[in-house]
């Protein structure tokens, strides 16, 4: 549907693509800072168990990747032929049925791409964690890449090298499993 003022919303939603991980993390840290932040009443980054700190880092990453997701899905939706949705409407398909039977299968290649890229990106999270929590509290937000970078200098080079190989194998395995499971549901249209 062509909506009035849609370009403004597209610009707002896709603006996080132009934001670096460091800038997004600093903005998010400013929002959740226990002393001056807008959400200072919610102690996301200071709880001892670390579950809320990991949640805060995850929220920062989700916000960072929202723009890419928006652009890819919007491009896929714009590529859906109007004739197919009109034909489905004439056949009596309701909006929900039309979405799941026509639209989702046609945008499934873009969804497969996003699923693989975003999972691989999440396995490589480092800057958000370093800026927001420094790996704490109590190591609760340390990821494999954070352990490989070892900003505190507690691991040997050999241990970090073996962790790097482990990260490569894990990333390749996860991407391969995702592709093999999800590609069966992808519909390619010429």
C-alpha positions, -999 to 999 in steps of 0.1 A, spaced: 0 0 0 13 35 -8 10 56 23 15 93 26 47 101 45 60 66 43 95 78 33 99 95 67 91 62 85 114 43 62 142 68 70 136 65 108 135 27 108 165 22 86 186 48 103 204 23 126 222 9 95 243 41 94 251 38 132 282 20 142 282 -6 170 301 18 193 277 47 188 247 24 193 262 10 225 270 44 239 235 57 231 220 26 247 244 30 277 233 65 282 197 54 282 202 27 309 229 44 329 220 39 366 229 75 375 218 97 346 199 74 322 163 77 311 157 42 324 178 46 355 152 30 378 157 -3 360 191 -17 371 198 -36 339 236 -32 339 242 -36 376 225 -68 389 248 -94 403 233 -124 385 240 -109 351 208 -120 334 195 -84 331 229 -72 319 229 -98 291 193 -87 283 205 -51 280 234 -61 257 209 -81 236 185 -52 233 214 -30 221 222 -55 194 186 -60 184 183 -22 180 215 -21 161 204 -47 136 168 -34 132 177 -12 103 193 -40 82 163 -62 89 139 -35 80 156 -27 47 159 -64 36 123 -72 45 110 -40 29 128 -48 -3 114 -83 -3 79 -71 3 82 -46 -25 92 -74 -48 60 -94 -42 39 -91 -73 6 -72 -68 -11 -96 -92 -6 -126 -68 -21 -108 -39 -50 -95 -60 -56 -130 -73 -56 -144 -38 -80 -118 -27 -103 -127 -56 -101 -163 -45 -114 -154 -11 -82 -154 9 -84 -132 40 -55 -109 50 -40 -135 74 -43 -164 50 -29 -142 22 1 -132 44 10 -168 53 2 -185 20 14 -158 -5 36 -132 12 58 -153 35 67 -179 9 77 -151 -15 99 -133 10 113 -165 24 147 -162 6 152 -128 24 141 -143 57 166 -171 53 194 -146 45 185 -125 76 183 -155 99 218 -167 89 234 -132 89 219 -121 122 228 -154 140 264 -152 127 265 -115 138 253 -124 173 280 -150 176 305 -123 169 293 -98 195 322 -79 211 320 -41 210 286 -39 227 298 -61 256 330 -42 260 313 -8 260 282 -17 280 294 -42 306 331 -50 301 322 -87 303 306 -83 338 290 -86 361 309 -117 371 316 -127 335 279 -131 328 281 -112 295 313 -127 282 308 -143 247 333 -165 229 346 -136 209 351 -116 241 371 -144 255 392 -146 223 399 -108 224 408 -112 261 408 -75 271 420 -84 306 449 -105 294 442 -136 314 443 -162 286 474 -175 267 478 -170 230 474 -208 224 441 -209 243 428 -179 224 438 -195 191 420 -227 199 389 -206 209 392 -189 175 391 -222 157 362 -232 179 343 -200 170 349 -207 133 336 -243 136 306 -232 156 298 -204 132 301 -227 102 281 -254 118 253 -231 130 251 -214 95 251 -248 78 224 -263 101 203 -232 96 206 -233 59 199 -270 56 168 -268 79 154 -235 65 162 -239 28 136 -266 26 109 -240 33 123 -213 10 103 -207 -22 123 -192 -51 102 -175 -78 116 -165 -112 
